[in-house]
Amino acid sequence: MRTDDRTGDDAPDLFHYVLKDKIAESAVMGTHVVALCGEVFPVTKSPDPNSPVCQKCKEIYDSLPPGN
Ligand SMILES: [Zn+2]
């Protein structure tokens, strides 16, 4: 079942980091994406780039080894 309604209830107010692999997978599967911080949201509800960056995501992203 597809749900295309946009209530905005679970739309993230923060810009979360999501691994490219996860985005591609979710886009194909039509499922939700999981941000680095564990936040889950529909791939269709990608945060506004102007939104403030999720600090938790940023911390995890910065701790990731380069090139991975
Ligand atoms: Zn986050």
N, CA, C, O and the ligand as a Tripos MOL2 file, in Angstrom:
@<TRIPOS>MOLECULE
protein
  273   271    69     0     0
PROTEIN
NO_CHARGES

@<TRIPOS>ATOM
      1 N           0.8370   -1.2020    0.0000 N.3       1 MET1
      2 CA          0.0000    0.0000    0.0000 C.3       1 MET1
      3 C           0.8700    1.2490    0.0000 C.2       1 MET1
      4 O           1.8240    1.3690    0.7690 O.2       1 MET1
      5 N           0.5170    2.1660   -0.8770 N.am      2 ARG2
      6 CA          1.2690    3.4200   -0.9630 C.3       2 ARG2
      7 C           0.5380    4.5350   -0.2480 C.2       2 ARG2
      8 O          -0.6840    4.6540   -0.3400 O.2       2 ARG2
      9 N           1.2560    5.3090    0.4280 N.am      3 THR3
     10 CA          0.6530    6.4920    1.0370 C.3       3 THR3
     11 C           1.3900    7.7150    0.5490 C.2       3 THR3
     12 O           2.5690    7.9080    0.8420 O.2       3 THR3
     13 N           0.6950    8.5240   -0.1860 N.am      4 ASP4
     14 CA          1.3070    9.7260   -0.7390 C.3       4 ASP4
     15 C           0.8080   10.9910   -0.0510 C.2       4 ASP4
     16 O           1.1520   12.1090   -0.4370 O.2       4 ASP4
     17 N           0.0070   10.7900    0.9550 N.am      5 ASP5
     18 CA         -0.4990   11.9610    1.6700 C.3       5 ASP5
     19 C           0.6250   12.6540    2.4290 C.2       5 ASP5
     20 O           1.5030   12.0070    3.0000 O.2       5 ASP5
     21 N           0.5810   13.9430    2.4230 N.am      6 ARG6
     22 CA          1.6270   14.7140    3.0950 C.3       6 ARG6
     23 C           1.0160   15.5090    4.2380 C.2       6 ARG6
     24 O           0.6260   16.6660    4.0800 O.2       6 ARG6
     25 N           0.9440   14.8750    5.3620 N.am      7 THR7
     26 CA          0.3840   15.5610    6.5160 C.3       7 THR7
     27 C           1.4290   16.4450    7.1680 C.2       7 THR7
     28 O           1.1140   17.4430    7.8160 O.2       7 THR7
     29 N           2.6940   16.0510    6.9790 N.am      8 GLY8
     30 CA          3.7680   16.8250    7.5740 C.3       8 GLY8
     31 C           3.9810   16.4910    9.0410 C.2       8 GLY8
     32 O           4.8490   17.0660    9.6980 O.2       8 GLY8
     33 N           3.1890   15.5630    9.5490 N.am      9 ASP9
     34 CA          3.2940   15.2300   10.9700 C.3       9 ASP9
     35 C           4.6550   14.6510   11.3300 C.2       9 ASP9
     36 O           5.2210   14.9690   12.3760 O.2       9 ASP9
     37 N           5.1670   13.8030   10.4560 N.am     10 ASP10
     38 CA          6.4400   13.1610   10.7680 C.3      10 ASP10
     39 C           7.5730   13.6910    9.8970 C.2      10 ASP10
     40 O           8.6290   13.0670    9.7910 O.2      10 ASP10
     41 N           7.3500   14.8300    9.2830 N.am     11 ALA11
     42 CA          8.4130   15.4260    8.4880 C.3      11 ALA11
     43 C           9.4770   16.0050    9.4210 C.2      11 ALA11
     44 O           9.1580   16.7290   10.3650 O.2      11 ALA11
     45 N          10.7190   15.6860    9.1540 N.am     12 PRO12
     46 CA         11.7930   16.1840   10.0180 C.3      12 PRO12
     47 C          11.9810   17.6850    9.9100 C.2      12 PRO12
     48 O          11.9490   18.2390    8.8110 O.2      12 PRO12
     49 N          12.1760   18.3410   11.0300 N.am     13 ASP13
     50 CA         12.4620   19.7810   10.9640 C.3      13 ASP13
     51 C          13.9440   20.0250   10.8080 C.2      13 ASP13
     52 O          14.3810   21.1390   10.5180 O.2      13 ASP13
     53 N          14.7100   18.9710   11.0060 N.am     14 LEU14
     54 CA         16.1520   19.0950   10.9100 C.3      14 LEU14
     55 C          16.6530   18.4090    9.6540 C.2      14 LEU14
     56 O          16.0290   17.4870    9.1280 O.2      14 LEU14
     57 N          17.8060   18.8890    9.1870 N.am     15 PHE15
     58 CA         18.4410   18.2360    8.0500 C.3      15 PHE15
     59 C          19.2950   17.0880    8.5760 C.2      15 PHE15
     60 O          20.3120   17.2980    9.2370 O.2      15 PHE15
     61 N          18.8550   15.8670    8.2670 N.am     16 HIS16
     62 CA         19.5770   14.6920    8.7470 C.3      16 HIS16
     63 C          20.5030   14.1620    7.6710 C.2      16 HIS16
     64 O          20.2010   14.2260    6.4790 O.2      16 HIS16
     65 N          21.6340   13.6380    8.1100 N.am     17 TYR17
     66 CA         22.5350   12.9720    7.1790 C.3      17 TYR17
     67 C          22.0500   11.5520    6.9420 C.2      17 TYR17
     68 O          21.7780   10.8090    7.8840 O.2      17 TYR17
     69 N          21.9440   11.1840    5.6640 N.am     18 VAL18
     70 CA         21.5600    9.8230    5.2950 C.3      18 VAL18
     71 C          22.5790    9.3040    4.2930 C.2      18 VAL18
     72 O          22.9350    9.9980    3.3400 O.2      18 VAL18
     73 N          23.0430    8.0900    4.5130 N.am     19 LEU19
     74 CA         24.0060    7.5100    3.5940 C.3      19 LEU19
     75 C          23.3790    7.3370    2.2160 C.2      19 LEU19
     76 O          22.2090    6.9760    2.0920 O.2      19 LEU19
     77 N          24.1800    7.6020    1.1790 N.am     20 LYS20
     78 CA         23.6720    7.5170   -0.1890 C.3      20 LYS20
     79 C          23.1100    6.1330   -0.4920 C.2      20 LYS20
     80 O          22.1080    6.0020   -1.1950 O.2      20 LYS20
     81 N          23.7570    5.1100    0.0380 N.am     21 ASP21
     82 CA         23.2790    3.7460   -0.1730 C.3      21 ASP21
     83 C          21.8610    3.5910    0.3500 C.2      21 ASP21
     84 O          21.0120    2.9590   -0.2780 O.2      21 ASP21
     85 N          21.6280    4.1750    1.4960 N.am     22 LYS22
     86 CA         20.3170    4.0650    2.1300 C.3      22 LYS22
     87 C          19.2580    4.7980    1.3240 C.2      22 LYS22
     88 O          18.1260    4.3330    1.1910 O.2      22 LYS22
     89 N          19.6440    5.9630    0.7840 N.am     23 ILE23
     90 CA         18.6940    6.7330   -0.0120 C.3      23 ILE23
     91 C          18.2890    5.9410   -1.2510 C.2      23 ILE23
     92 O          17.1060    5.8330   -1.5720 O.2      23 ILE23
     93 N          19.2870    5.3900   -1.9440 N.am     24 ALA24
     94 CA         19.0190    4.6310   -3.1630 C.3      24 ALA24
     95 C          18.1420    3.4270   -2.8550 C.2      24 ALA24
     96 O          17.1770    3.1440   -3.5660 O.2      24 ALA24
     97 N          18.4890    2.7300   -1.7910 N.am     25 GLU25
     98 CA         17.7370    1.5440   -1.4020 C.3      25 GLU25
     99 C          16.2900    1.9120   -1.0880 C.2      25 GLU25
    100 O          15.3560    1.2460   -1.5350 O.2      25 GLU25
    101 N          16.1220    2.9680   -0.3250 N.am     26 SER26
    102 CA         14.7810    3.3690    0.0940 C.3      26 SER26
    103 C          13.9630    3.8610   -1.0890 C.2      26 SER26
    104 O          12.7550    3.6330   -1.1550 O.2      26 SER26
    105 N          14.6220    4.5340   -2.0240 N.am     27 ALA27
    106 CA         13.9270    5.0310   -3.2030 C.3      27 ALA27
    107 C          13.3950    3.8680   -4.0280 C.2      27 ALA27
    108 O          12.2920    3.9290   -4.5720 O.2      27 ALA27
    109 N          14.1960    2.8060   -4.1140 N.am     28 VAL28
    110 CA         13.7910    1.6220   -4.8770 C.3      28 VAL28
    111 C          12.6970    0.8600   -4.1350 C.2      28 VAL28
    112 O          11.7050    0.4340   -4.7260 O.2      28 VAL28
    113 N          12.8950    0.7000   -2.8520 N.am     29 MET29
    114 CA         11.9620   -0.0800   -2.0490 C.3      29 MET29
    115 C          10.6940    0.7050   -1.7050 C.2      29 MET29
    116 O           9.6660    0.1240   -1.3570 O.2      29 MET29
    117 N          10.7810    2.0140   -1.8060 N.am     30 GLY30
    118 CA          9.6390    2.8360   -1.4360 C.3      30 GLY30
    119 C           9.4250    2.8680    0.0620 C.2      30 GLY30
    120 O           8.3160    3.0970    0.5450 O.2      30 GLY30
    121 N          10.4990    2.6350    0.7840 N.am     31 THR31
    122 CA         10.4000    2.6010    2.2340 C.3      31 THR31
    123 C          10.9260    3.8980    2.8380 C.2      31 THR31
    124 O          11.0640    4.9160    2.1600 O.2      31 THR31
    125 N          11.2060    3.8280    4.1040 N.am     32 HIS32
    126 CA         11.7130    4.9920    4.8120 C.3      32 HIS32
    127 C          13.2420    4.9700    4.8150 C.2      32 HIS32
    128 O          13.8630    3.9140    4.6920 O.2      32 HIS32
    129 N          13.8150    6.1250    4.9530 N.am     33 VAL33
    130 CA         15.2610    6.2100    5.0940 C.3      33 VAL33
    131 C          15.6030    6.3340    6.5750 C.2      33 VAL33
    132 O          14.8310    6.8700    7.3700 O.2      33 VAL33
    133 N          16.7730    5.8270    6.9170 N.am     34 VAL34
    134 CA         17.2420    5.9230    8.2860 C.3      34 VAL34
    135 C          18.4410    6.8540    8.3210 C.2      34 VAL34
    136 O          19.4650    6.5860    7.6920 O.2      34 VAL34
    137 N          18.3100    7.9340    9.0490 N.am     35 ALA35
    138 CA         19.4150    8.8740    9.1670 C.3      35 ALA35
    139 C          20.4940    8.2950   10.0780 C.2      35 ALA35
    140 O          20.2700    7.3030   10.7730 O.2      35 ALA35
    141 N          21.6640    8.9250   10.0650 N.am     36 LEU36
    142 CA         22.7730    8.4470   10.8890 C.3      36 LEU36
    143 C          22.4010    8.4250   12.3610 C.2      36 LEU36
    144 O          22.8780    7.5710   13.1080 O.2      36 LEU36
    145 N          21.5660    9.3400   12.7780 N.am     37 CYS37
    146 CA         21.1940    9.4410   14.1820 C.3      37 CYS37
    147 C          20.1010    8.4450   14.5530 C.2      37 CYS37
    148 O          19.7470    8.3050   15.7240 O.2      37 CYS37
    149 N          19.5680    7.7530   13.5410 N.am     38 GLY38
    150 CA         18.5300    6.7820   13.8210 C.3      38 GLY38
    151 C          17.1380    7.2860   13.5030 C.2      38 GLY38
    152 O          16.1610    6.5430   13.6020 O.2      38 GLY38
    153 N          17.0480    8.5500   13.1210 N.am     39 GLU39
    154 CA         15.7600    9.1220   12.7450 C.3      39 GLU39
    155 C          15.2650    8.4340   11.4790 C.2      39 GLU39
    156 O          16.0170    8.2470   10.5230 O.2      39 GLU39
    157 N          13.9960    8.0630   11.4900 N.am     40 VAL40
    158 CA         13.4050    7.3970   10.3280 C.3      40 VAL40
    159 C          12.3240    8.2810    9.7380 C.2      40 VAL40
    160 O          11.4540    8.7850   10.4480 O.2      40 VAL40
    161 N          12.3920    8.4630    8.4190 N.am     41 PHE41
    162 CA         11.3610    9.2650    7.7640 C.3      41 PHE41
    163 C          11.2330    8.8230    6.3120 C.2      41 PHE41
    164 O          12.1640    8.2460    5.7500 O.2      41 PHE41
    165 N          10.0680    9.0950    5.6980 N.am     42 PRO42
    166 CA          9.8720    8.7040    4.3010 C.3      42 PRO42
    167 C          10.8490    9.4190    3.3890 C.2      42 PRO42
    168 O          11.1500   10.5970    3.5830 O.2      42 PRO42
    169 N          11.3420    8.6990    2.3960 N.am     43 VAL43
    170 CA         12.3420    9.2710    1.4980 C.3      43 VAL43
    171 C          11.7540   10.4300    0.7110 C.2      43 VAL43
    172 O          12.4850   11.2940    0.2270 O.2      43 VAL43
    173 N          10.4390   10.4480    0.5840 N.am     44 THR44
    174 CA          9.7770   11.5170   -0.1630 C.3      44 THR44
    175 C           9.7280   12.8150    0.6300 C.2      44 THR44
    176 O           9.4490   13.8820    0.0850 O.2      44 THR44
    177 N          10.0010   12.7060    1.9140 N.am     45 LYS45
    178 CA          9.9600   13.8880    2.7640 C.3      45 LYS45
    179 C          11.3630   14.3330    3.1330 C.2      45 LYS45
    180 O          11.6780   14.5440    4.3040 O.2      45 LYS45
    181 N          12.1920   14.4690    2.1250 N.am     46 SER46
    182 CA         13.5550   14.8990    2.4020 C.3      46 SER46
    183 C          13.5230   16.3030    2.9880 C.2      46 SER46
    184 O          12.7830   17.1690    2.5210 O.2      46 SER46
    185 N          14.3240   16.5140    4.0030 N.am     47 PRO47
    186 CA         14.3180   17.8110    4.6880 C.3      47 PRO47
    187 C          14.7540   18.9440    3.7810 C.2      47 PRO47
    188 O          15.5080   18.7480    2.8280 O.2      47 PRO47
    189 N          14.2750   20.1110    4.0920 N.am     48 ASP48
    190 CA         14.6920   21.3080    3.3890 C.3      48 ASP48
    191 C          16.1700   21.5710    3.6740 C.2      48 ASP48
    192 O          16.5760   21.6000    4.8350 O.2      48 ASP48
    193 N          16.9810   21.7640    2.6250 N.am     49 PRO49
    194 CA         18.4090   22.0210    2.8390 C.3      49 PRO49
    195 C          18.6590   23.2600    3.6930 C.2      49 PRO49
    196 O          19.7380   23.4260    4.2620 O.2      49 PRO49
    197 N          17.6690   24.1150    3.7740 N.am     50 ASN50
    198 CA         17.8050   25.3220    4.5900 C.3      50 ASN50
    199 C          17.5300   25.0500    6.0630 C.2      50 ASN50
    200 O          17.7440   25.9110    6.9170 O.2      50 ASN50
    201 N          17.0530   23.8410    6.3500 N.am     51 SER51
    202 CA         16.7750   23.4900    7.7320 C.3      51 SER51
    203 C          18.0700   23.3690    8.5140 C.2      51 SER51
    204 O          19.1170   23.0760    7.9360 O.2      51 SER51
    205 N          18.0140   23.5910    9.8160 N.am     52 PRO52
    206 CA         19.2060   23.4120   10.6420 C.3      52 PRO52
    207 C          19.6560   21.9620   10.6230 C.2      52 PRO52
    208 O          18.8380   21.0420   10.6080 O.2      52 PRO52
    209 N          20.9790   21.7690   10.6250 N.am     53 VAL53
    210 CA         21.5360   20.4220   10.5620 C.3      53 VAL53
    211 C          21.3840   19.7170   11.9060 C.2      53 VAL53
    212 O          21.6210   20.3050   12.9610 O.2      53 VAL53
    213 N          20.9900   18.4610   11.8490 N.am     54 CYS54
    214 CA         20.8780   17.6470   13.0450 C.3      54 CYS54
    215 C          22.2670   17.4420   13.6510 C.2      54 CYS54
    216 O          23.1430   16.8530   13.0170 O.2      54 CYS54
    217 N          22.4670   17.9260   14.8720 N.am     55 GLN55
    218 CA         23.7880   17.8650   15.4990 C.3      55 GLN55
    219 C          24.2570   16.4320   15.7150 C.2      55 GLN55
    220 O          25.4420   16.1270   15.5810 O.2      55 GLN55
    221 N          23.3150   15.5620   16.0490 N.am     56 LYS56
    222 CA         23.6680   14.1630   16.2850 C.3      56 LYS56
    223 C          24.1860   13.5200   15.0030 C.2      56 LYS56
    224 O          25.1810   12.7960   15.0100 O.2      56 LYS56
    225 N          23.4880   13.8020   13.8980 N.am     57 CYS57
    226 CA         23.9180   13.2850   12.6070 C.3      57 CYS57
    227 C          25.3100   13.8060   12.2710 C.2      57 CYS57
    228 O          26.1680   13.0610   11.7980 O.2      57 CYS57
    229 N          25.5210   15.0980   12.5210 N.am     58 LYS58
    230 CA         26.7820   15.7340   12.1700 C.3      58 LYS58
    231 C          27.9370   15.1060   12.9540 C.2      58 LYS58
    232 O          29.0140   14.8550   12.4140 O.2      58 LYS58
    233 N          27.6820   14.8610   14.2380 N.am     59 GLU59
    234 CA         28.7170   14.2400   15.0750 C.3      59 GLU59
    235 C          29.0960   12.8750   14.5450 C.2      59 GLU59
    236 O          30.2760   12.5440   14.4370 O.2      59 GLU59
    237 N          28.0810   12.0790   14.2140 N.am     60 ILE60
    238 CA         28.3380   10.7340   13.7010 C.3      60 ILE60
    239 C          29.0370   10.8080   12.3590 C.2      60 ILE60
    240 O          29.9700   10.0510   12.0900 O.2      60 ILE60
    241 N          28.5800   11.7240   11.5190 N.am     61 TYR61
    242 CA         29.1590   11.8930   10.1830 C.3      61 TYR61
    243 C          30.6310   12.2630   10.2940 C.2      61 TYR61
    244 O          31.4700   11.7290    9.5690 O.2      61 TYR61
    245 N          30.9390   13.1820   11.2100 N.am     62 ASP62
    246 CA         32.3220   13.6260   11.3890 C.3      62 ASP62
    247 C          33.2100   12.5190   11.9240 C.2      62 ASP62
    248 O          34.4220   12.5380   11.7100 O.2      62 ASP62
    249 N          32.6170   11.5500   12.6220 N.am     63 SER63
    250 CA         33.4140   10.4700   13.2190 C.3      63 SER63
    251 C          33.6010    9.3050   12.2440 C.2      63 SER63
    252 O          34.3640    8.3760   12.5100 O.2      63 SER63
    253 N          32.8950    9.3680   11.1150 N.am     64 LEU64
    254 CA         33.0430    8.3040   10.1370 C.3      64 LEU64
    255 C          34.4140    8.3860    9.4790 C.2      64 LEU64
    256 O          34.9350    9.4770    9.2460 O.2      64 LEU64
    257 N          35.0000    7.2150    9.1800 N.am     65 PRO65
    258 CA         36.2780    7.2310    8.4790 C.3      65 PRO65
    259 C          36.0920    7.7670    7.0720 C.2      65 PRO65
    260 O          35.1110    7.4440    6.4020 O.2      65 PRO65
    261 N          37.0440    8.5960    6.6200 N.am     66 PRO66
    262 CA         36.9160    9.1960    5.2810 C.3      66 PRO66
    263 C          36.9200    8.1480    4.1810 C.2      66 PRO66
    264 O          37.5950    7.1240    4.2840 O.2      66 PRO66
    265 N          36.1640    8.4130    3.1340 N.am     67 GLY67
    266 CA         36.1270    7.5250    2.0010 C.3      67 GLY67
    267 C          35.2580    6.3110    2.2110 C.2      67 GLY67
    268 O          35.3030    5.3580    1.4340 O.2      67 GLY67
    269 N          34.4710    6.3490    3.2580 N.am     68 ASN68
    270 CA         33.5830    5.2110    3.4950 C.3      68 ASN68
    271 C          32.1450    5.6070    3.2760 C.2      68 ASN68
    272 O          31.2460    4.7800    3.4280 O.2      68 ASN68
    273 ZN         19.7310   13.2660   12.5750 Zn       69 ZN69
@<TRIPOS>BOND
     1     1     2 1
     2     2     3 1
     3     3     4 2
     4     3     5 am
     5     5     6 1
     6     6     7 1
     7     7     8 2
     8     7     9 am
     9     9    10 1
    10    10    11 1
    11    11    12 2
    12    11    13 am
    13    13    14 1
    14    14    15 1
    15    15    16 2
    16    15    17 am
    17    17    18 1
    18    18    19 1
    19    19    20 2
    20    19    21 am
    21    21    22 1
    22    22    23 1
    23    23    24 2
    24    23    25 am
    25    25    26 1
    26    26    27 1
    27    27    28 2
    28    27    29 am
    29    29    30 1
    30    30    31 1
    31    31    32 2
    32    31    33 am
    33    33    34 1
    34    34    35 1
    35    35    36 2
    36    35    37 am
    37    37    38 1
    38    38    39 1
    39    39    40 2
    40    39    41 am
    41    41    42 1
    42    42    43 1
    43    43    44 2
    44    43    45 am
    45    45    46 1
    46    46    47 1
    47    47    48 2
    48    47    49 am
    49    49    50 1
    50    50    51 1
    51    51    52 2
    52    51    53 am
    53    53    54 1
    54    54    55 1
    55    55    56 2
    56    55    57 am
    57    57    58 1
    58    58    59 1
    59    59    60 2
    60    59    61 am
    61    61    62 1
    62    62    63 1
    63    63    64 2
    64    63    65 am
    65    65    66 1
    66    66    67 1
    67    67    68 2
    68    67    69 am
    69    69    70 1
    70    70    71 1
    71    71    72 2
    72    71    73 am
    73    73    74 1
    74    74    75 1
    75    75    76 2
    76    75    77 am
    77    77    78 1
    78    78    79 1
    79    79    80 2
    80    79    81 am
    81    81    82 1
    82    82    83 1
    83    83    84 2
    84    83    85 am
    85    85    86 1
    86    86    87 1
    87    87    88 2
    88    87    89 am
    89    89    90 1
    90    90    91 1
    91    91    92 2
    92    91    93 am
    93    93    94 1
    94    94    95 1
    95    95    96 2
    96    95    97 am
    97    97    98 1
    98    98    99 1
    99    99   100 2
   100    99   101 am
   101   101   102 1
   102   102   103 1
   103   103   104 2
   104   103   105 am
   105   105   106 1
   106   106   107 1
   107   107   108 2
   108   107   109 am
   109   109   110 1
   110   110   111 1
   111   111   112 2
   112   111   113 am
   113   113   114 1
   114   114   115 1
   115   115   116 2
   116   115   117 am
   117   117   118 1
   118   118   119 1
   119   119   120 2
   120   119   121 am
   121   121   122 1
   122   122   123 1
   123   123   124 2
   124   123   125 am
   125   125   126 1
   126   126   127 1
   127   127   128 2
   128   127   129 am
   129   129   130 1
   130   130   131 1
   131   131   132 2
   132   131   133 am
   133   133   134 1
   134   134   135 1
   135   135   136 2
   136   135   137 am
   137   137   138 1
   138   138   139 1
   139   139   140 2
   140   139   141 am
   141   141   142 1
   142   142   143 1
   143   143   144 2
   144   143   145 am
   145   145   146 1
   146   146   147 1
   147   147   148 2
   148   147   149 am
   149   149   150 1
   150   150   151 1
   151   151   152 2
   152   151   153 am
   153   153   154 1
   154   154   155 1
   155   155   156 2
   156   155   157 am
   157   157   158 1
   158   158   159 1
   159   159   160 2
   160   159   161 am
   161   161   162 1
   162   162   163 1
   163   163   164 2
   164   163   165 am
   165   165   166 1
   166   166   167 1
   167   167   168 2
   168   167   169 am
   169   169   170 1
   170   170   171 1
   171   171   172 2
   172   171   173 am
   173   173   174 1
   174   174   175 1
   175   175   176 2
   176   175   177 am
   177   177   178 1
   178   178   179 1
   179   179   180 2
   180   179   181 am
   181   181   182 1
   182   182   183 1
   183   183   184 2
   184   183   185 am
   185   185   186 1
   186   186   187 1
   187   187   188 2
   188   187   189 am
   189   189   190 1
   190   190   191 1
   191   191   192 2
   192   191   193 am
   193   193   194 1
   194   194   195 1
   195   195   196 2
   196   195   197 am
   197   197   198 1
   198   198   199 1
   199   199   200 2
   200   199   201 am
   201   201   202 1
   202   202   203 1
   203   203   204 2
   204   203   205 am
   205   205   206 1
   206   206   207 1
   207   207   208 2
   208   207   209 am
   209   209   210 1
   210   210   211 1
   211   211   212 2
   212   211   213 am
   213   213   214 1
   214   214   215 1
   215   215   216 2
   216   215   217 am
   217   217   218 1
   218   218   219 1
   219   219   220 2
   220   219   221 am
   221   221   222 1
   222   222   223 1
   223   223   224 2
   224   223   225 am
   225   225   226 1
   226   226   227 1
   227   227   228 2
   228   227   229 am
   229   229   230 1
   230   230   231 1
   231   231   232 2
   232   231   233 am
   233   233   234 1
   234   234   235 1
   235   235   236 2
   236   235   237 am
   237   237   238 1
   238   238   239 1
   239   239   240 2
   240   239   241 am
   241   241   242 1
   242   242   243 1
   243   243   244 2
   244   243   245 am
   245   245   246 1
   246   246   247 1
   247   247   248 2
   248   247   249 am
   249   249   250 1
   250   250   251 1
   251   251   252 2
   252   251   253 am
   253   253   254 1
   254   254   255 1
   255   255   256 2
   256   255   257 am
   257   257   258 1
   258   258   259 1
   259   259   260 2
   260   259   261 am
   261   261   262 1
   262   262   263 1
   263   263   264 2
   264   263   265 am
   265   265   266 1
   266   266   267 1
   267   267   268 2
   268   267   269 am
   269   269   270 1
   270   270   271 1
   271   271   272 2
@<TRIPOS>SUBSTRUCTURE
     1 MET1         2 RESIDUE 1 A MET
     2 ARG2         6 RESIDUE 1 A ARG
     3 THR3        10 RESIDUE 1 A THR
     4 ASP4        14 RESIDUE 1 A ASP
     5 ASP5        18 RESIDUE 1 A ASP
     6 ARG6        22 RESIDUE 1 A ARG
     7 THR7        26 RESIDUE 1 A THR
     8 GLY8        30 RESIDUE 1 A GLY
     9 ASP9        34 RESIDUE 1 A ASP
    10 ASP10       38 RESIDUE 1 A ASP
    11 ALA11       42 RESIDUE 1 A ALA
    12 PRO12       46 RESIDUE 1 A PRO
    13 ASP13       50 RESIDUE 1 A ASP
    14 LEU14       54 RESIDUE 1 A LEU
    15 PHE15       58 RESIDUE 1 A PHE
    16 HIS16       62 RESIDUE 1 A HIS
    17 TYR17       66 RESIDUE 1 A TYR
    18 VAL18       70 RESIDUE 1 A VAL
    19 LEU19       74 RESIDUE 1 A LEU
    20 LYS20       78 RESIDUE 1 A LYS
    21 ASP21       82 RESIDUE 1 A ASP
    22 LYS22       86 RESIDUE 1 A LYS
    23 ILE23       90 RESIDUE 1 A ILE
    24 ALA24       94 RESIDUE 1 A ALA
    25 GLU25       98 RESIDUE 1 A GLU
    26 SER26      102 RESIDUE 1 A SER
    27 ALA27      106 RESIDUE 1 A ALA
    28 VAL28      110 RESIDUE 1 A VAL
    29 MET29      114 RESIDUE 1 A MET
    30 GLY30      118 RESIDUE 1 A GLY
    31 THR31      122 RESIDUE 1 A THR
    32 HIS32      126 RESIDUE 1 A HIS
    33 VAL33      130 RESIDUE 1 A VAL
    34 VAL34      134 RESIDUE 1 A VAL
    35 ALA35      138 RESIDUE 1 A ALA
    36 LEU36      142 RESIDUE 1 A LEU
    37 CYS37      146 RESIDUE 1 A CYS
    38 GLY38      150 RESIDUE 1 A GLY
    39 GLU39      154 RESIDUE 1 A GLU
    40 VAL40      158 RESIDUE 1 A VAL
    41 PHE41      162 RESIDUE 1 A PHE
    42 PRO42      166 RESIDUE 1 A PRO
    43 VAL43      170 RESIDUE 1 A VAL
    44 THR44      174 RESIDUE 1 A THR
    45 LYS45      178 RESIDUE 1 A LYS
    46 SER46      182 RESIDUE 1 A SER
    47 PRO47      186 RESIDUE 1 A PRO
    48 ASP48      190 RESIDUE 1 A ASP
    49 PRO49      194 RESIDUE 1 A PRO
    50 ASN50      198 RESIDUE 1 A ASN
    51 SER51      202 RESIDUE 1 A SER
    52 PRO52      206 RESIDUE 1 A PRO
    53 VAL53      210 RESIDUE 1 A VAL
    54 CYS54      214 RESIDUE 1 A CYS
    55 GLN55      218 RESIDUE 1 A GLN
    56 LYS56      222 RESIDUE 1 A LYS
    57 CYS57      226 RESIDUE 1 A CYS
    58 LYS58      230 RESIDUE 1 A LYS
    59 GLU59      234 RESIDUE 1 A GLU
    60 ILE60      238 RESIDUE 1 A ILE
    61 TYR61      242 RESIDUE 1 A TYR
    62 ASP62      246 RESIDUE 1 A ASP
    63 SER63      250 RESIDUE 1 A SER
    64 LEU64      254 RESIDUE 1 A LEU
    65 PRO65      258 RESIDUE 1 A PRO
    66 PRO66      262 RESIDUE 1 A PRO
    67 GLY67      266 RESIDUE 1 A GLY
    68 ASN68      270 RESIDUE 1 A ASN
    69 ZN69       273 GROUP 0 **** ****
